[in-house]
Every structure is written in structure tokens, then in C-alpha cells.
Amino acid sequence: MPIRSSLLSVALLLSAAPLWAAERVDLDYRVKFLPDSDQAEVSLTLEKGERVLGLDFDLGEEGAYSDFAADGQWTQDSPERGLWQPAKGRAKLSYRVRVSHLRNGEHYDARMTPDWALLRGDDLVPSARLRQEDKTELVARLQFDLPEGWRGVETGWPRIGKNRFRIDNPLRKFDRPTGWIVAGKIGTRRAKLGETEVTVAAPVGEGMRRMDILTLLTFVWPQMQAVFPRDPAKLLIVGADDPMWRGGLSATNSYYMHADRPLVSENGTSSLVHELVHVFSRISQRDRSDWVVEGLAEYYAIEMMRRAGGLSEERYQKIRQQLSRWSKPVKSLRGKRSTGPVTARAVLLLQELDREIRQATKDSQPRSLDDVTRGLMRLDKVSTQDLIAISESVMGGPSKVLDTRLLR
């Protein structure tokens, strides 16, 4: 009797599973690059359109998106927003998007030539507010159709076929292909660092030092893993030469570096490691506290090199002297965007805070700024007050370093 009763209970649970399990709905993105018009043709196809009540898109800059066609209803009351209410059954939305974009009127942060394209997927598929039926799970994939002569494409997402990728972000209901994308006549180098598949890719002839980048990453990777409890499945690093943006730009699964940027600058810092810290930490700011985000990235850009044995104590002290001279005019760290001198002063403050924490905890459980950073990583956005609260919690008392006019 007990055995029959148990079997009956299992059968009832299995029969009831469809009542609570989410219904999976395929969402297929397709991208076709059109170099002659500097556009990409993008389509979104839902296998069961009736499960999605609406996608309200933020179209951003006027004129970036055009030629909308939809199964169902497409409504655009303003240039900045568009609402798609899909038809029942298989439903498709298609449009065109301009690819090349000047960041400062002179340099591109997205560009397409006859031979290649380098851009962020965030721009191919704009962000949207999703309304869907309860217990619906979108299963997203991304497929590229490349022009004749283009050899391949790389993204920060797992590859599941030729020019095909799986898009899965557990933090969002609407999975879209965010992060950097490079396609065309490209060269790549790959390595597995820890549990992460690392790819360095760039258009052929753009001067990207792929093996140099992989060598430096191999050097600092163990130090990064010791601080940041995160092992991304995949990391893509892309780059190109002028007239692309002469700096670095990070996303959650990838980042861009200008091909001419030195791996280690004359002042001893590394833009490559700086952007890697952004990818690993994913810390963003609120309440005029960008100094925390940029200060931590630059602090660890120096500290990772130091811990890996790439900086002597003498060189480290010279870096501190340079930072001190550069940041001398700074009166406050607070602001929506951290300038170079502000970031330099932030690094000095964080170095002082690290020493204070180590000194305060040396006789109990030794702690450091690493513990504060891991605490900040648990927050959606961080403020100056968050940094102070977590630091004093780690120290077990008030901080003299953080009691400064710089933070007011």
C-alpha cells in the first residue's frame, strides 16, 4: 500500500507539472549587415506571439532606426519610443538600424566599412519594457547573415552554430544581444583562463596586438579571480585603429580597446586591466558616486599588476607620486562623471583606505579593500555612503580616511 501510494503521488506531481512550469517561447534575432548603406537589417521572430502582450522600445537617438514592419501592431507616437504588439502565432518585427556612430564628433564608437563592422549589440536591438503572459520564458538566439567575403563574427555570447549564438541573461526577462560584436574579415586568438573562454578579435590590418593581450591577461588572471568571485563563461575583447574611439569601453561580457593603446602605460597603469575590472566587478554608481566605480577600476589596474609581480615597490611609489601631482587641484570626488584627476585622487584615497583596513584588522581576522569591493558587488548600484558603510563594517569601526571633505 505505501509503495502504491508513493507511486500515485509521483504520478500526480508529474501530471500537474505543466500547470506551473513556464512555457518556453522561441525568440530568434537575425542580423544582416548592409555596408553600402551603413545599416544593419534586424528582425525579431516570436514563435508564439500571443504570449507577448507588448514590447515598448526605447529608440534613443532620432533617425537611428527606420523602416519598421510588423506582424501585429506597431505604434510610434514619438521618435524616441515604439510599441510592438505581436500577432498571434509566428510573429515578426523587422527594421533597419544605422551602424556607424561618432562619439565625440571625431572618433567612432561603432563603425562599418566594406570589410568589417564593430559595434555593440545594445544598438542593434534597443532596450524594451516587456509585457508578457504569466509563466512565459523567452528562449533567445542570434543569427548573422554576412556579406560576401566576410569571414566570420564574434560576440560575447556562447556559439551554437555557424554565425549563431545563444542569448541568455538570467537577470532580464527580455534577452537581447548586448555587448560588443565584431564581424567581417577578422583575426582571432583564443585561450581558456580559469573557467572563462577568452577571445581577442579585431579586423585584419588594424594593428590589434592579440597575443600580447592574451599574454598580459594570463599574467593577471589568477589575481583577478582571487578578488572577484565571478567566472564569466566567455569574454570577448575587440579593437581597431583610428578613427575608432581612442580609449576603452566595457560591457558585461566583452570590452573594446583602441588598437594603439599601450597594454601598460608609461605611468604604470593598464587600460586593458582597468576595463577588465569593470567587466568582473559590474559595479555601477548612483548619487554622484562615479569616483567609486572609476577609482576601484584604476586602483585594481595598478594593484593587479603589482600583485602579479609586474611592478616593483620603487615603481609603485613613483606611480603614487604621479597620481598625487595630477590630482592636486581636486577638492571633491563627488560627481556624475569622474575626470582623470578625480580618478587619480580616488585611487590614492582607496590605497589609504586599504592600509587602514589592514591595520585595523591585523590582530583579528585580516581584511582589506578586497572585502569592501566584494560587498559592493552585491549591490545593484553603489553610492559614496555605501562604500563608507561597508568599509566601516569590514573594519569594525569608523574610518578616519573616509572622514574627509573630498566625499562631501
Number of C-alpha atoms within 10 A of each C-alpha: 6 7 8 9 10 11 12 12 12 12 11 11 11 11 10 11 10 10 10 8 11 14 15 14 17 17 23 20 25 17 19 16 23 21 16 9 10 16 19 21 19 20 22 20 20 25 18 18 23 18 23 21 14 20 19 19 18 16 21 14 9 11 11 18 23 14 9 16 15 19 19 15 13 18 13 14 9 9 14 15 15 17 17 23 21 25 19 15 13 14 19 21 20 18 17 21 22 20 25 18 17 14 12 9 7 11 15 19 22 21 21 25 14 14 17 24 27 27 22 23 17 15 20 25 23 17 18 19 13 15 15 18 13 10 12 15 19 23 17 22 22 22 19 18 16 18 17 8 11 16 15 19 23 25 28 29 25 16 16 12 9 10 17 20 21 19 23 18 14 8 7 9 16 21 21 23 25 23 21 28 26 28 26 25 18 20 18 18 14 15 15 14 18 14 11 14 17 22 21 24 26 31 22 15 11 16 14 24 18 20 14 11 18 19 12 17 18 15 17 20 17 15 17 24 14 10 17 16 12 14 15 16 15 19 25 24 28 27 29 24 18 13 13 21 22 19 16 19 18 19 20 18 20 26 25 29 25 24 23 16 18 15 18 16 11 9 14 19 23 22 22 24 26 22 25 27 24 21 20 20 23 18 23 18 19 15 13 16 25 25 28 28 25 26 25 25 25 24 21 24 24 24 22 25 22 18 15 14 12 17 18 12 11 8 14 18 12 14 17 18 13 13 21 16 12 16 20 12 11 15 13 15 26 19 14 13 16 20 15 15 18 26 27 26 26 28 26 18 17 18 18 15 19 20 14 19 24 16 14 19 15 11 8 7 10 13 19 20 22 14 17 22 19 16 15 23 17 12 14 11 16 21 21 20 13 17 18 18 16 17 26 17 13 21 23 12 12 14 18 11 16 19 11 11 9 15 16 10
